[in-house]
Every structure is written in structure tokens, then in C-alpha cells.
């Protein structure tokens, strides 16, 4: 998915990082973004308008997270609407690698 303000620019790794954030969202929540929306076209419209899917309370609340806090933080950094605030692909890979190694 490409955010609305990014549609007119060439494809970048920042868009891939944002997509990674959506994949992590699905892994953490065991659900698709916007589960109440029934049609793919409506989901794409929301995403293109810069909407970020809501996290369930058990993921949002730091004291009661059902997912590793570091993974939630990576996801949130990937889902920043503004490319300049989003982590880079390299940083995402490094942080995911550190997280993976911490569970070995």
C-alpha cells in the first residue's frame, strides 16, 4: 500500500518499510488492519488517506502488552505517516535482528 502523499513519487524503500509495519501489525494482532471494513477498496482508501489501523488495548498499553514491546515499537516506527519520521529499511532490519537474537 502506498500512502496518498507518496503516490505521485517514485517507489522508495520508505514505502516498503511502511508495508512492513502493516505486516508486523497483522502478526501482533492476529488480524488485518481495519477488520470492520469489508471491502479491499475501502481499506486501500483508508490507507491512502494516511489512516493508521488502531491497536487493541492489550497491544497499546505498555504494562499489558501481549506482544514484545520492542516489536510494537518497531511497528509504530515503520507506520509513521511522514517518510522523514519513519525508520529506514536498514534500521528496521537491524532492530529486528537484535530482537530476534534476544529470543535465541
N, C-alpha and C positions, 0 to 999 in steps of 0.2 A: 504494500500500500504506500502511496505517496501522499504526503501532506499537501494541501491545496497550494500553499505558497511555494512548494517545491516542484509543482507540476510543470512549470514552464522552464525550469532549469535542467541541465543535463543530469543524468543519473549519477549519484555520488555514493561513496561508502557511508555517508551520514544517513542516507535513506535506508541502507541495509542495516545499519545499527538500530534505527527506529523499528524496522521489521523484526530484528532480534528481540527487541523489547516486547513486542507482541507475542512472540513465540514463548518467551520466558513467562509472560502473563498467563498464557494457556497452561504451561507446566505447573505454575504455582497454584492457580485457581482451579485447575481441572475443568475449565470451562472456556468458552470462546468469549472474546470481547463483545459486549452488548448482547448478552443472551436473550434479552426480551425482544430484540429486533429480529423479525422473522425472515427478512429478505436480504440477500447478499448486497444488493444495490443500495439498500438503506444503510448497511454497515459501512460500505465504501464511502457513502456520502458523509456520514459522521466522521470517519477517519480523515477524509479530505478537508473537512471543516476544522480539523485540529482537535477534535474531541479525543479525550483520553479515557479509556474504559475505567470504571470505578472498581476499586479493590474491595473485596469483602472485609468486614471488620477484623476477622481473625488474621488477615494479612496486613492490614493497615496499622493496627495497634502494636507498637514495638514490644510491649510487655507480654503479648499474647500471640506472637506470630506463629503460624502453622508452617511457615517456610523459613529457610535460613535467612536471617536479617541481611547478610551480605548479598544474597541473591536478589532480594527485594530492592536493595539499594542500587544494584547494577541495573535491574529492570527500570527503575524510576529514572536513572541517569540516561538510559537508552531512549526513554519515551519523552524526553524534553522536546517540546514543540519547536523551539528555536534551535536551528542547527548549531549555532555558536555555543549553546549551553549543553548540548548533547556530548557524551563521551565519544572518543574516536574508536574506530574498529580495533586499533592496536590496544588501547586502554581496556576495552571490553574483553578482548582475548586474554590480556594479562590478568585482569581481575578474576575472570572465570577460571583461569589456570590456578591461581592462588587458592581460590575457593575449592576447586577440585582436589588439589594437593592436601588441603587441610582435612579432608574426609578420607584420605587413604590410610 
